[in-house]
Amino acid sequence: MNAVPTLVVIGAGPRGTGLIERIAANAPSLYGDRPLDIHLVDPFPPGGGRIWRHDQSPLLWMNSMAEDVTMFTDDTVRQEGPVRPGPALDAWAADVREGRTEPGPHIADEPGLRDEIAELRGPDFPSRRLQGAYLRWVYEQSVAALPPTVTVHEHRVRALRVTGPRGGRQSVHLEGGAEPLTADLVVLTIGHLDAEPDDEQRRLSRFADRHGLIHLPPDFTADSDLSALPAGEPVIVRGFGLAFIDLMVLLTEGRGGRYENGTYLPSGKEPVLYVGSRRGVPYHSKIGYVRPGERPPVPRFFGPDRAEELLNRPEPPDFHRDIWPHVDKELGYAHYHRLFASHPERTAADWSAFEEQYAAADPGSAELRAVIAAGVPDPADRLDLAALDHPLGGVRHTSAASFQEATRAYITADLARRHDPGHSEDLAVFLGLLSVYGQLIRFGDIGDWWHGFFSYLASGPPGPRLRQLLALSRAGVVRFLGAGTTVETDEEQGLFRAGGATVPGERTEARALVEARLPDPSPRRTRSTLLRALYEDGAGATATGLLAVDPGDGRILDRDGSPHPRRFALGPHTAARTGGAFTRPRTGGPAFGQNDATARAALTFLRDLGRTDG
């Protein structure tokens, strides 16, 4: 008899949900009314998955405004499949609030979520739990949109490994001794992963164990046990990104502190956080105003044609030498286009003449710098990405106290600028960054620098979080260590000691160290038995430890570069990682295009199987 074709999707978070949505959109034209079994494997509930699950502190926020979050495609997405419109998070909340959409039991039974929905407006930063409720709704809508011949089976367990011949059906082995699932195709959408500590982290943990200290290695902050960090004691924190913001929230408001009129009122249960990083400053605030004027006309200097030309060169392109100059020119174009259009009083040239000269100059050349200097007299109005990446480069302070004041002034100025439409060129650069990201995924693994720079410039904390950081600094609960933060161990005194380049000679001693960053996803470090088994079975990995995939359709590549015919992967653990599984409406959504390509490849393969199960 003919067996029903089977697809196993491992990972039920937003990436897995996005794949289901694209299968529902493409199935009518590509698959018709044929039967199909989809098995969704994840120990966490479908939709939100681990990161956006309900079971976490309601104090933890998204770093995007509700109006800037959608799981649905539009005509800006580069995809072959049909657009299937749907509401962004704020519109969905309004539909629930006004009775146009059934909320589902995951909201109806939760008073806290109902209260959040009642108050949510577009410019608000919702809790992660509320985003999880939206993702759950998207998942349910996507499953309901599947043809009636497609059946979804949910498995609330972990997948341990995938086995099977390249040319035959695959077996997905599940935790707990359950019978393996037999699959014609397997897609991994497993999101961020835990990792074993590297040599330095193991050394620090052994030191902490010898001396009765506390060392928390890289982890997801919401999953870390912070109860061991004692009240009133200094804690050294390495990392000044979003993981730090979560840590800050959980150790202050999460311990009973509160804010009144810009002042933090401690509960007395807080530790004192000494925070530093490579840059020594927090990520830039999210932009806090509505987009004025037209979008920048990007891509212009780093679009599909330029990417194709670089990819077709005899030697693989080097990111900093071959790719970055074009990225720099593209972002500069977005910046100056907005500056000339909205703030002509800050320019000294006609836009058409400037644009022509800008286009003719080689990326990164002295000629290009001269064109910019002539057209934009004030250096403060010019885009300097190198200076942005090193905000404390060469800055030195003679005392920790003066540095605290200077850092508060820096954060205050950043907040003011990011909430001032008079600097709308910053928003144009942000939109340029999204465009660039859509091209860079075609290059595979380009190293970690770009992703860190993108997050620092474009994916920082909500403005209110930085205002809270200022209040905590004034209250003495947070203190800044500066750039180039290093941590040493003192065996004689049994302490951690931190210092940095910004305040030479200043050292902070503590009995606790927290690494506020995500774990290293490399094959050598991953705790995922699933990924380890794939590598052992011949899957390829990039130089920085990402799972090698075909950027076109997400097929997993073997070590010799050949695509596996029955295994796919999407998400941050792959070489084709994107900025996120969801995006702003009408910004192209590279992840959506990837989901669409993988869904279409999977449906085409399953349709054409012509297999008889004997």
Sequence and secondary structure as in RCSB ss.txt:
>XXXX:A:sequence
MNAVPTLVVIGAGPRGTGLIERIAANAPSLYGDRPLDIHLVDPFPPGGGRIWRHDQSPLLWMNSMAEDVTMFTDD
TVRQEGPVRPGPALDAWAADVREGRTEPGPHIADEPGLRDEIAELRGPDFPSRRLQGAYLRWVYEQSVAALPPTV
TVHEHRVRALRVTGPRGGRQSVHLEGGAEPLTADLVVLTIGHLDAEPDDEQRRLSRFADRHGLIHLPPDFTADSD
LSALPAGEPVIVRGFGLAFIDLMVLLTEGRGGRYENGTYLPSGKEPVLYVGSRRGVPYHSKIGYVRPGERPPVPR
FFGPDRAEELLNRPEPPDFHRDIWPHVDKELGYAHYHRLFASHPERTAADWSAFEEQYAAADPGSAELRAVIAAG
VPDPADRLDLAALDHPLGGVRHTSAASFQEATRAYITADLARRHDPGHSEDLAVFLGLLSVYGQLIRFGDIGDWW
HGFFSYLASGPPGPRLRQLLALSRAGVVRFLGAGTTVETDEEQGLFRAGGATVPGERTEARALVEARLPDPSPRR
TRSTLLRALYEDGAGATATGLLAVDPGDGRILDRDGSPHPRRFALGPHTAARTGGAFTRPRTGGPAFGQNDATAR
AALTFLRDLGRTDG
>XXXX:A:secstr
     EEEEE  SHHHHHHHHHHHHHHHHHTTT  EEEEEE SS TTTTTTT SSS TT B SS GGG B S  T
TS  SS       HHHHHHHHHTTSS   HHHHT HHHHHHHHH  TTS  BHHHHHHHHHHHHHHHHHHS TTE
EEEEE S EEEEE  TTS EEEEETTS   EEESEEEE   S  B   HHHHHHHHHHHHHT EEE S  GGGS 
 TTS TTSEEEEE  SHHHHHHHHHHTGGGT EEETTEEE  S   EEEEE SSSS       S   S      S
SSSHHHHHHHHTSSS   IIIIIHHHHHHHHHHHHHHHHHHH GGG  S HHHHHHHHHHS TT HHHHHHHHHH
  SGGGS  HHHHH TTTT   SSHHHHHHHHHHHHHHHHHHHT GGGTHHHHHHHHHHHHHHHHGGG    HHH
HHHHHHHHS   HHHHHHHHHHHHTTSEEEEESS EEEEETTTTEEEEE SSSTT  EEESEEEE S    STTT
B  HHHHHHHHTTB B TTS B B TTT EEEBTTS EEEEEEE STTBTT  S SSB TTS  HHHHHHHHHHH
HHHHHHHT      
